[in-house]
């Protein structure tokens, strides 16, 4: 892991877009994913880089949300079909 790999995600802890938050998994305390409140997860394939990005986001005071509350907020009612 090098600083260049981490710096490409600087916008996440600089909070230029407040929709990016940390998504916590209650089944795995201390484990986070980078989540956009508009409904997408940012996949950082290198685990060490992901951990460092999440640490910097926490240190910068980024919001932490838990999975069940996020799932409820993303659920939208589906209109019933007019088909028989």
C-alpha positions as CSV (number, residue, x, y, z in Angstrom):
1,X,0.0,0.0,0.0
2,X,1.3,3.4,-0.9
3,X,0.1,7.0,-0.2
4,X,-0.9,7.4,-3.8
5,X,-3.4,4.6,-3.5
6,X,-4.9,6.2,-0.5
7,X,-4.8,9.8,-1.7
8,X,-7.1,9.0,-4.6
9,X,-9.9,8.7,-2.1
10,X,-9.1,12.0,-0.3
11,X,-12.5,13.5,-1.3
12,X,-14.2,11.0,1.0
13,X,-12.6,12.3,4.2
14,X,-12.4,15.9,3.0
15,X,-16.2,15.6,2.8
16,X,-16.7,17.4,-0.6
17,X,-19.8,15.2,-1.0
18,X,-21.7,14.7,2.2
19,X,-23.5,11.7,0.8
20,X,-20.4,9.5,1.3
21,X,-20.6,7.9,4.8
22,X,-19.2,4.8,6.6
23,X,-21.5,1.8,6.6
24,X,-21.1,-0.3,9.7
25,X,-22.0,-4.0,10.0
26,X,-23.5,-4.8,13.4
27,X,-22.4,-8.4,13.0
28,X,-18.8,-7.3,12.5
29,X,-18.0,-4.3,14.9
30,X,-15.3,-2.1,13.7
31,X,-15.7,-3.2,10.1
32,X,-16.8,-0.5,7.6
33,X,-17.6,0.0,4.0
34,X,-17.7,3.3,2.2
35,X,-21.4,4.0,1.3
36,X,-23.2,6.7,-0.7
37,X,-26.5,7.6,0.8
38,X,-27.9,7.6,-2.7
39,X,-27.6,3.8,-2.6
40,X,-24.2,2.6,-3.7
41,X,-21.2,1.1,-2.0
42,X,-17.7,2.0,-3.1
43,X,-15.7,-1.2,-3.5
44,X,-12.0,-0.7,-2.5
45,X,-10.5,-4.0,-3.5
46,X,-7.3,-3.6,-1.5
47,X,-8.2,-4.4,2.2
48,X,-5.4,-2.3,3.6
49,X,-6.3,0.7,1.5
50,X,-10.0,0.2,2.5
51,X,-9.1,0.1,6.2
52,X,-6.9,3.2,6.0
53,X,-9.6,5.2,4.0
54,X,-12.3,4.2,6.6
55,X,-9.9,5.2,9.4
56,X,-9.3,8.6,7.8
57,X,-13.1,9.1,7.3
58,X,-13.8,8.2,11.0
59,X,-11.0,10.5,12.1
60,X,-12.5,13.3,10.0
61,X,-15.8,12.9,11.7
62,X,-17.7,11.4,8.7
63,X,-21.1,10.0,9.6
64,X,-21.4,6.3,10.4
65,X,-24.6,4.5,9.6
66,X,-25.6,0.9,10.4
67,X,-26.8,-1.5,7.8
68,X,-30.4,-2.2,9.0
69,X,-31.3,1.5,9.1
70,X,-29.8,2.1,5.7
71,X,-31.8,-0.8,4.1
72,X,-35.0,0.5,5.5
73,X,-34.4,3.9,4.0
74,X,-33.6,2.5,0.6
75,X,-36.7,0.3,0.4
76,X,-39.4,1.8,-1.7
77,X,-42.9,0.5,-2.2
78,X,-43.5,-1.2,-5.5
79,X,-46.7,-0.4,-7.5
80,X,-48.9,-3.4,-8.0
81,X,-49.0,-4.6,-11.5
82,X,-52.3,-4.3,-13.5
83,X,-51.7,-7.7,-15.0
84,X,-53.9,-10.6,-14.1
